[in-house]
């Protein structure tokens, strides 16, 4: 039996790449999108369509969706993994960093959900997994603007879940703690990066991307009538 189409944003590295490998191993055709096409192609997964998309370009994402659906049928699962973490103190941080985070973490996520939700509701089937963060549950030093974006992701996920539940569509959110990925490398303050790395060392190591990918695959694999709404996953020794 042919598996249904899974779309993963921010799939070129880290959690997105690990998710691509998990869903591919389960036999799903994939649409993988990211800004770095060469990183996507290096995954070399079977039955995968790779497209270079800036997720702030809603039209480009919709075009990629249409192309994939013409080959593999309707999107059954959308994983909104694309995101940006730029840590900083509000009194000194460049406001353009706030704008970039809100554009990709919040507005682009809304646009991507809108691209598939109408069809999912019409079919009375479908799943959206939004990658939020433990920073969508509580505050952390130097995280104020980022926390705002992830609280938005968690809140929007729950709100939209309620709106589409009667259409048998599942909205899920997964909230990782500290994970060993490239995400921290976007922060421009070396002092903040060093402090974050010290924190990771103090807890004896953090999660790896595949920990999150396995969790997402488990959530999606449940019957359509079962919705694992919200998961927080961290290293056992992570305190906050």
N, C-alpha and C positions, 0 to 999 in steps of 0.2 A: 504494500500500500504506500502510495507516494505521500511523503511528509509535506507539511504546509510551510509556507514562506515565513522566514524570520528576518527581520531588519534590525541591524545593530548600528547605532551611531557612535562616533569616536572609537572605531574598531581597529585603529592602526597600532595600538600598543596597550599595555597594562590590562585593566579589567576588560575593556572592549575586545582586545585580541584574545584573551582567555575565554571570554564568552563565545566568540566566533568559533573557537576550537571545540568547546563543549557542545554547542548546538550542531556543528558540523558532524561531530562524532555520533550524535543522535540521529543523523540522517536527514537533517533539514536543508533545503536549499536556502541560500543566504543572499541578502543584499547588505554589503558592508560599505559604510561611508565614513570618510574622514578627509582631512585636508591633505594628508601625506599619502598620495596614491602608491608610491613605491613601497611604503611600509605595508599597505594593504596587500599588494601583489606578492610580497615576500611571504605572506601567510600560506599561500599556495594550497588553498583548500578546495576540495572538489565541489562542483555545483554551486560556486559562489560568484556573484557579480560584484566587482569592485568599482566604486565610483568616487571621484574626488569632489567633495561637496563641503563648502563652508556652511555650517548649520545656521548661520545668520541669514542665509539666502534661501528663503522658504520656497521660492519657485524652483530652484535647482534641486531641492530635496524632493519636491512633488514630482519633478520630471524623472528622477531616479526611481521613485516608487512606481510610477507608471510603466517604466521600462521593465522593471523586475516582475511586476504583476502580469505583464503581457506574456512573459515566459513561464512563470511559476504559479499563476493564480493569485488570489487576494492575500494580503498580509494577514497572517494569523497572530503574529507576535511582533511587537515593536519594543526594542530595548533602547530607551533613551539614556545613553551612557556618556555622550559628549558633555564635557564640563571643563571649567577653568577655576583654579584656586590661586588667588593672588592675596597673600596675607600681608597685613600691615596695620599700623596704628592710624586711626581715623584722622588724627590731627596732623599727620605728616604724609599720608599715602596720597599718591597721584589720583585725583578723581577719575581720570580716564580708566584706571584699573577697575574702579567700581562699575563703570559703564560697560566695560568689556565682559565682566562677570555676569552682570544682569542680562546683557544681550544674549549670551550663550547659555547660561544656566537656567534662565527663566523664560525670556521671550522665545528663543529658539525651541525650547521644550514645548511651549504652548503651540507653536506653529507645527511642530512635528506630530503632536497628538491630533491636532485638527486635520492633518493630512490623511489620517487613517480612521478616525472615529466615526465619521458619517457612514462609511461602508461597513464597519464592524457592527454598528447599531442596526443597519438594514439587514445584515446577515444573522443577527442575534448570536454572534460569536466573535471572539477575539480577545487578546490580552495585551496590555501595555505594562511594561516594567520600567519604572522610573528609578534611576540610580540617584538617591539623595545622599545623605551622610548622617553620621551621628551628630554632625554640626547642624543638622536639621531638627535636632531634638534638644540641644543644650548649647551654651556658649563656651568659647575657648579664648584665651588671650590672643590678640592680634588677628582675630577671625571675624570682626564685627560685620564687615560688608559681605564676606563669604557666607557667614552664618545666615544673614538675611536672605541670600539666594536659596540656600538649602532649606530653611524654614518654609520658604515659598514653595519649593518643590514638594515637600511633605504635605503641606496644607492643600495645595492644588490637587495632588494625587487623591487625597481623601475626599475632597469636594467633588471632583469629577467621578470618582468611584460611585458616590451616592447618586449622581445624575444619570449614570449609564447602567446601574445595576439591574434595572427592570428590563434592559435590552440584552441581558445575559453576557455583558462585556465586563471583563475583569481589569481593574486598575490596581497594580501592586507597586509598592515602593520598597526598596532595599537600602538600608542605611549603614554603610560600612564605617568602622572606626579607622584607625591608621592602617594603611596598606602600602606595601612596597611598590610604588609606581613612579612614573615621571611627573606626577601632578605637582609635587612640591617644587620642582625645578623651575616653574614659571614665576615663583615669588622673587622679587627683585632685591629684598633685604637679606644680605648674607648673615647678619646676626640672627634674624628670625629662622632662617634655614638651619643654622648651627644649633639653635635652641631646640628646634623640632627634631633634629637628628639625635641630640642628646636624650630627648624624651623617649624616642624609639629604643635607644640603647638601654635606657633605664628599665624598660619593661621586658627586656630580654628578647626583643624582636617583635615584629608585627605580622599582620596577615600578608599573604601573597595573593596576586590577582586571581589565581584559580580557586581560592577559597570563596570568593564572591561569585565567580562563574558557576561553580557547582551549586551554590545556593540558589542562584537565579534559575538554573536548569531544573532544579527540584521544584521550585515554586510553579514554573510553567507546566511541568509534567503532571500536575494534579488534574483531575477531571474538571471540565469547564464549570461544573456546578460548585467547585471548591475554590475559594479565593483566599490565598494567604496574603492578607492586605498589606502588612507592614512588618518588616524584619530588621532588627538591629543586630549586627554581627561585628564582633571585635575580637582581638586577641584576648585570651583569658586573663592575662595580667594587666590589661589596659584598665586603669582606674576610672578616669572621667569618661 
